[in-house]
Every structure is written in structure tokens, then in C-alpha cells.
């Protein structure tokens, strides 16, 4: 095991003295490792886009020693790799002191922790280092927390300054599971790079000979990709030329391949694996699907919307905050293959209406969920957070209120 600080004092000097005028807020993000998806990818995109004159980011990886994580490390901010794979090891205790020293030397103003283990590890280190503010990221509905994690997370919440949720559903989940005051949980929605999808042509209102339904998701149980496979079999009974594709990798790869084979769908259903060019993938897709049983504010749906594609989503978490049933897409009950198939048939039967929903989705994401707007929300949040006295938390800066268009 090893710990590595990927920076140097010449490129990334410690913060100026407390009396320096308009010093950027120094925010350190603590997460297990970097991945090409999920919260890890969101964290990386946030770091890359922050205005360095307002917020100076730092990144700490609890482990981060694998090849993929190393390849994704940003080049324009300090990165500390701790190589901690188990919090119960003696190495973890040594590295906690190292993290505390790093936070102190870099004069970090805010530590933002992501997920359970980074919270347990980072909170005491930050308090030892005298970091003024520690906030927790809450980007799901707590579905993956064990009973032990729920108890520990609720305990840690007493010593946090607050939490950041990416949708109203996550805020409610955080308050319910941790006992935190809703006033200490800010809603700051994610955003998507609109320029990356700008060249994708709007949907044609005319039927297509081989309409493609696509999903961008990790192949994990919470995403329930097998639901789309079962729905596809039902859709093909009335639309035999339809095609289905999933972009993503995960533990369910082989079970899905077997299910596709068992249902006789090999000629109509493609598991595309890891796809680096999502705009290109979505340019061939007519309908976007996300059939999860739990969600925060899903980046995949933001990408569907930016591409001008209507979505069929399950009625969980932030899905229904992005997609209004019958406006930007259709909403179905979770775990219901027949309901999902019925919604897909409605889209395929009325291509003009599907195109209208896709256009509405594109307008909505441009109005509320651009990447630039997300960056400004976070920059303002960090500036407000450090300017307030301890115990005072910035009000939610949600870009959309209930009922807004």
C-alpha cells in the first residue's frame, strides 16, 4: 500500500494567509476512487469546471490506486491518494493522520465527503485539522445502506455542518435517515454539458423502420436492467422491428446475456458495454429508458433530455423531478415490465408525440440543468457556506421549485 500526493508546492501553493483579500474558497472532495460514471464522475466534472478565482478544488481518494482511477485524475488540482482499502486496518489510522496534515497544510475551508466510508474516515480527520466546514453529499435514497451504515451515518450527521442533495427526494431521504434538520440540507441539482449534445438532430415526427430504445446505466441490481429486457420481449410482439441497447457495464452482464438468450432476443437486444461517447450512442436512440428501483437525480436522464430524446422512467427519486408524465416523457411504476412495455408502445405508436416530448425535454434541460448553471450554484454555495457563522447553513438554491415549468 502507498499514499501519494500528486501535486507540488510550486504548482499548488498552500492558501494565502487568512487576511488575504478575496482568497478562493478551498474545497477538498473526499471519495473512494474515480470511476467513469455515478457520483465519482460527477465529482470529477465539478472539479474540472469550477471557477478557480472563486473556488480552489482539491481531491482526496480514500483508495484510488487502481489503473482506471489514476487515469481519470484531474491534472489541474492537488490529488492525494491514500491507498486505504479497509477502515479497520492499522494503515487506515496512519493515513487518517496524513489526511489531517494535508487538510491543515492546504488550509482547506470545506471538506465535502461522498459515501459512507469517506464520511467515517474524513470527518474525524477534518475535525483534527480544524477544517471550518464539513458537508456530506447525499445523492441517492439510502437504498444501499446497511443497518449498521444507517446508524453510523445518523451518528456522523450530528457532527457535520450539513449536507448537499441533488434533488428534493434525496433531501427528504437524508432528513429521514439521519435525523438532520431539513434546513441543513441544500438542494443543488446536477447539470449536463449541453454543448456535447447540441449537434444531435431533433427526432423526426415520422415513424422509423428500426426504432431504437436505449438505456445508459451501470448493470447493477438497483438499475434493474433486466426489466428492460423483459419489456422488450413484450414490445416486440407488436413492434417486431424495434431494437434495444444498453450502454454500461457491471455485475449483471452475464445474467443479462443469459436472459436475452433465453428470451430469444439476441437479434434485437445489444449490450454495448462501456461507451465513452454517450452523445454518439444517443444520436441513434429514439427513446431513453431508466427503469431503476431507486435514484437520485440521474445524469443519464439529463443526457437523454440534452439529446432531445423523450424518456420512459420509473416513478422513483429524482426521475419524476426531471420528467413530467406526458410532457418530457412517460412515468411508470418501478418493477413493472408490462407497464414499461406499455409506455414504450405508446411512444412507438405516436412518433409525432414522442418528438414533441423530446423537444420539451431539451427545452427543460437547457432552462434549468446546464453544466454551467450547476457550477455557478456550487460556487455560490461554497462562498455562502464559509461566510456564515457556525450553525448557519445556506438556504437551498434549487433551480426548480415544485410546479415550475
Secondary structure as UniProt FT lines:
FT   STRAND          4..6
FT   TURN            9..11
FT   TURN            18..19
FT   TURN            21..22
FT   STRAND          25..31
FT   HELIX           38..49
FT   TURN            52..54
FT   STRAND          55..61
FT   HELIX           67..72
FT   STRAND          79..81
FT   TURN            87..88
FT   HELIX           90..105
FT   TURN            106..107
FT   STRAND          110..114
FT   HELIX           116..129
FT   STRAND          133..138
FT   TURN            143..144
FT   HELIX           147..157
FT   TURN            158..159
FT   STRAND          162..165
FT   HELIX           168..178
FT   HELIX           182..184
FT   STRAND          185..187
FT   HELIX           194..197
FT   TURN            198..199
FT   TURN            209..210
FT   STRAND          212..216
FT   HELIX           221..223
FT   HELIX           225..235
FT   TURN            236..238
FT   TURN            240..241
FT   STRAND          243..247
FT   TURN            251..252
FT   HELIX           253..262
FT   TURN            263..264
FT   TURN            266..268
FT   STRAND          269..273
FT   HELIX           278..283
FT   STRAND          287..290
FT   HELIX           299..306
FT   TURN            307..308
FT   STRAND          310..314
FT   TURN            317..318
FT   HELIX           319..322
FT   TURN            326..328
FT   STRAND          329..332
FT   TURN            334..335
FT   HELIX           337..349
FT   HELIX           351..368
FT   HELIX           371..387
FT   TURN            390..391
FT   TURN            402..403
//
